[in-house]
């Protein structure tokens, strides 16, 4: 019972955080002005941005197919695409649930064990984090004078001259306790290994972790490493383009250059990693703050007294385009998957 209660509580907490962030970000906005600004955007650029997002999702599905081959599975591209798009769709409702959902989809379409496919998804996430960190370093070292203070102030809540988190005494104590507990648990497992391996639950956990490990190490076994690298780069190039070209859809941001689009993509990517539904609130807050570097800042409407915030308009345009694309592809894929399952059941019944 407790196992079912905690995930529900956790999801409600994430939902509450998301609602609070949205409220804080939008509470003083002149919505009439904001809606008129959005209606006046150049939608041709927004549709092109959405198309780049579709290409990135398709490439991610194809890369996942390549990652599953060393495990002995060759699911169709369409089934992988169903899994990826439905997974992203699920993340809107429940953060991080999409990773499990996409593995479940492939288990039902191609009998791929969830633990093994989940290992490949973890590997994907590790690669995504490394790519994002690499781009952060690129942005920082290229224009430290412009972007350095933003990252330190907005992400770490401190000025560039202040000490690192590793110098914090509470952090050091917590890290020490964590390491000590890890050592104790490893020592206990080694000492009572034979007795523990006889327990059915422990065996299931070990087998599950082994499956995840197999998935994680697929990169070293795959024959198509070149294609894997190509798709990884192709995915992130499309992420960059889908953010960059959106600057031309809105007059206050239309003077920004390609490198500025890269910076906004990195900042938006950090917002999307926040444990809230679809990055709502976090994405808008960070992107709006980032645009203040370019003097795209809030002002007060002299007539209504409410805030005019062009940075928030741009963030809303970009996020809404990604949201609509995700919902659209997720819905289409969910319908396709449902029809596929229905047809499969009919064939088995026959």
C-alpha positions in Angstrom: 0.0 0.0 0.0 2.8 2.4 1.0 4.6 1.7 -2.3 1.5 3.0 -4.2 0.9 6.0 -1.9 4.5 7.5 -2.2 4.5 7.8 -6.0 1.1 9.5 -5.9 2.3 11.9 -3.2 5.5 12.6 -5.2 3.5 13.4 -8.3 1.2 15.7 -6.4 4.3 17.5 -5.0 5.7 17.9 -8.5 2.3 19.2 -9.7 2.1 21.7 -6.8 5.6 22.9 -7.6 4.7 23.4 -11.2 1.5 25.3 -10.4 3.4 27.5 -8.0 6.1 28.3 -10.6 3.5 29.1 -13.2 1.7 31.4 -10.8 4.9 33.2 -9.8 6.0 33.6 -13.4 2.7 34.8 -14.8 1.0 36.6 -11.8 1.7 40.2 -12.9 1.4 39.8 -16.6 -0.9 41.9 -18.8 -2.6 38.9 -20.5 -4.5 41.0 -23.1 -1.2 42.6 -24.3 0.6 39.2 -24.1 -2.1 37.4 -26.2 -1.9 40.2 -28.8 1.8 39.8 -29.0 1.6 36.1 -29.5 -1.1 36.5 -32.2 1.3 38.9 -34.0 4.1 36.4 -34.1 5.4 35.0 -37.4 4.0 31.5 -37.3 6.0 30.3 -40.3 9.1 30.2 -38.1 7.2 28.5 -35.3 6.0 25.8 -37.6 9.5 25.3 -39.0 10.7 25.0 -35.3 8.1 22.3 -34.7 9.2 20.4 -37.8 12.8 20.4 -36.4 11.4 19.0 -33.2 9.7 16.2 -35.1 13.0 15.4 -36.9 14.8 15.3 -33.5 12.2 12.9 -32.1 12.3 10.6 -35.2 16.1 10.6 -34.9 15.9 9.7 -31.2 13.6 6.8 -32.1 16.0 5.5 -34.8 19.0 5.9 -32.4 17.1 3.8 -29.8 16.6 1.1 -32.4 20.4 1.0 -33.0 21.0 0.8 -29.2 18.7 -2.2 -28.8 20.3 -4.3 -31.6 23.3 -5.5 -29.4 20.8 -6.9 -27.0 19.3 -9.1 -29.7 16.2 -7.0 -30.5 15.3 -5.4 -33.8 12.0 -3.5 -33.2 10.6 -1.5 -36.1 11.3 2.2 -36.4 7.6 2.9 -36.1 7.3 1.0 -32.8 10.3 2.9 -31.4 8.8 6.1 -32.5 5.5 5.2 -30.8 7.5 4.6 -27.6 9.5 7.8 -27.7 6.6 10.1 -28.6 4.2 8.5 -26.1 6.9 8.7 -23.5 7.4 12.4 -24.0 3.6 12.8 -23.9 3.5 11.0 -20.6 6.2 13.3 -19.1 3.8 16.2 -19.4 1.5 14.5 -16.9 4.0 12.8 -14.7 7.7 13.9 -14.8 10.2 11.1 -15.6 7.3 8.6 -16.1 7.9 8.7 -19.8 11.1 6.7 -19.6 9.1 3.8 -18.1 6.2 4.2 -20.4 8.3 4.0 -23.6 9.9 0.8 -22.4 6.5 -0.6 -21.6 5.3 0.3 -25.1 8.2 -1.6 -26.7 7.7 -4.6 -24.4 4.1 -4.9 -25.6 4.9 -4.4 -29.3 8.2 -6.4 -29.6 8.6 -8.3 -26.3 11.7 -6.3 -25.4 12.3 -6.8 -21.6 11.6 -3.6 -19.7 14.8 -3.7 -17.6 17.1 -4.0 -20.7 15.4 -1.3 -22.7 15.3 0.9 -19.5 19.1 0.5 -19.4 19.4 2.0 -22.9 17.1 4.8 -21.9 19.4 5.6 -18.9 22.3 5.6 -21.3 20.4 8.1 -23.4 19.8 10.3 -20.4 23.5 10.2 -19.5 24.4 11.2 -23.1 21.9 14.0 -23.0 23.3 15.3 -19.7 26.9 15.2 -21.1 25.8 17.0 -24.3 24.0 19.7 -22.3 27.1 20.1 -20.0 29.3 20.3 -23.0 27.2 23.0 -24.5 27.2 24.9 -21.2 31.0 24.8 -21.1 31.1 26.0 -24.8 28.8 28.9 -24.1 30.6 29.8 -20.9 34.2 29.7 -22.2 33.2 31.5 -25.4 31.5 34.4 -23.7 32.3 34.2 -20.0 31.9 38.0 -19.6 28.3 37.8 -20.9 27.0 34.5 -19.6 29.2 33.6 -16.6 27.3 35.9 -14.1 23.9 34.6 -15.4 24.7 31.0 -14.7 26.2 31.7 -11.2 23.4 34.1 -10.1 20.3 32.5 -11.6 21.3 28.8 -11.3 23.5 28.7 -8.3 22.0 31.8 -6.5 25.5 33.3 -5.9 27.8 35.8 -7.4 30.8 34.7 -9.4 33.2 35.5 -6.6 31.6 33.4 -4.0 32.8 30.0 -2.9 31.8 26.6 -4.4 29.1 24.4 -2.9 31.9 21.9 -2.1 33.2 24.4 0.5 29.9 24.3 2.4 30.3 22.5 5.7 26.7 21.0 5.6 27.4 19.7 2.1 30.7 18.1 3.2 29.0 16.4 6.3 26.1 15.1 4.1 28.5 13.8 1.5 30.6 12.1 4.2 27.6 10.4 5.7 26.4 9.2 2.2 29.8 7.7 1.4 30.0 6.0 4.8 26.5 4.5 4.4 27.5 3.2 0.9 30.7 1.6 2.3 28.7 -0.1 5.1 26.1 -1.4 2.8 28.7 -2.8 0.4 30.5 -4.5 3.3 27.3 -6.0 4.6 26.4 -7.4 1.2 29.9 -8.9 0.8 29.7 -10.6 4.2 26.2 -12.0 3.8 26.2 -12.5 0.1 25.4 -16.2 0.1 22.4 -15.8 2.4 21.1 -12.8 0.5 21.3 -14.5 -2.9 18.9 -17.2 -1.6 16.2 -14.6 -1.1 13.8 -14.5 -4.1 13.3 -10.7 -3.9 17.1 -10.1 -3.9 17.5 -12.3 -7.0 14.8 -10.4 -8.8 16.5 -7.1 -7.9 19.9 -8.4 -9.1 18.4 -9.7 -12.4 16.7 -6.3 -12.9 19.9 -4.4 -12.3 21.8 -6.8 -14.6 19.3 -6.1 -17.4 19.8 -2.4 -16.8 23.6 -2.9 -16.9 23.3 -4.8 -20.2 21.4 -1.8 -21.6 23.9 0.7 -20.3 26.9 -1.1 -22.0 25.2 -1.5 -25.4 27.4 1.3 -26.8 30.5 -0.8 -26.5 28.7 -3.7 -28.3 26.9 -1.9 -31.1 28.1 -2.2 -34.6 26.7 1.1 -35.9 28.6 3.4 -33.6 29.0 5.9 -36.5 25.2 6.1 -37.0 24.8 6.4 -33.2 27.1 9.4 -33.1 25.4 10.9 -36.2 21.9 10.7 -34.6 23.2 12.1 -31.3 24.6 15.2 -33.1 21.6 15.4 -35.4 19.2 15.5 -32.4 21.1 18.3 -30.7 21.5 20.3 -33.9 17.7 20.2 -34.3 17.2 21.2 -30.7 19.5 24.2 -31.4 17.7 25.1 -34.7 14.2 24.8 -33.2 15.1 27.4 -30.5 17.3 29.7 -32.7 14.8 30.2 -35.6 12.0 31.1 -33.1 13.8 34.3 -32.4 12.8 35.5 -35.9 9.1 34.9 -35.0 9.0 37.8 -32.5 10.2 41.3 -33.2 11.9 42.0 -29.8 14.1 38.9 -30.3 14.6 39.1 -34.0 18.0 40.9 -33.8 19.6 37.9 -31.8 22.3 35.9 -33.6 22.8 32.1 -33.9 25.1 31.9 -30.9 22.5 33.7 -28.8 20.0 31.0 -29.9 22.5 28.4 -28.6 22.6 30.1 -25.3 18.8 30.2 -25.1 18.6 26.5 -26.0 21.0 25.7 -23.2 19.1 27.7 -20.7 15.8 26.3 -21.9 17.2 22.8 -21.7 18.1 23.4 -18.0 14.5 24.5 -17.5 13.1 21.4 -19.1 15.2 19.2 -16.7 13.3 20.6 -13.7 11.1 18.0 -12.0 7.8 19.6 -13.0 5.3 18.7 -15.7 6.7 19.6 -19.1 9.1 22.2 -17.7 6.2 24.6 -17.1 7.2 27.7 -15.2 10.9 26.7 -14.9 11.5 27.0 -18.6 9.7 30.4 -18.8 11.5 31.8 -15.8 15.0 30.9 -17.0 14.5 32.0 -20.6 13.0 35.3 -19.6 15.9 35.9 -17.2 18.4 35.0 -20.0 16.9 37.5 -22.4 17.4 40.3 -19.9 21.1 40.0 -20.8 20.1 41.5 -24.2 18.1 44.3 -22.6 14.8 42.5 -23.3 13.4 43.3 -19.9 9.9 43.9 -18.3 8.3 47.3 -18.2 5.1 48.7 -16.8 2.1 49.5 -18.9 1.3 53.2 -18.1 -2.4 52.6 -18.7 -3.2 49.4 -16.9 -0.2 49.3 -14.4 0.5 45.7 -15.3 3.8 44.3 -16.5 4.8 44.1 -20.1 7.2 41.2 -20.5 8.5 40.5 -24.0 11.0 37.9 -22.7 8.1 35.9 -21.2 6.2 36.2 -24.5 9.2 34.6 -26.4 9.6 31.9 -23.7 5.8 31.1 -24.1 6.0 31.0 -27.9 9.0 28.5 -27.8 7.6 26.3 -25.0 4.0 26.3 -26.5 5.4 25.2 -29.9 7.2 22.3 -28.2 4.2 21.5 -26.1 1.8 21.4 -29.1 4.2 19.2 -31.1 4.6 16.8 -28.1 0.9 16.5 -27.5 0.1 16.1 -31.3 2.7 13.4 -31.9 1.9 11.7 -28.6 -1.8 11.6 -29.4 -1.2 10.2 -32.9 1.2 7.6 -31.6 -1.1 6.6 -28.8 -3.9 6.0 -31.4 -1.5 4.1 -33.6 -0.3 2.0 -30.7 -3.9 1.2 -29.6 -4.9 0.1 -33.1 -1.7 -2.0 -33.3 -2.5 -3.7 -30.0 -6.1 -4.3 -31.1 -5.0 -5.9 -34.4 -2.5 -8.0 -32.6 -5.1 -9.3 -30.1 -7.5 -10.1 -33.0 -4.7 -12.1 -34.8 -4.0 -14.1 -31.6 -7.7 -14.8 -31.2 -7.9 -16.1 -34.7 
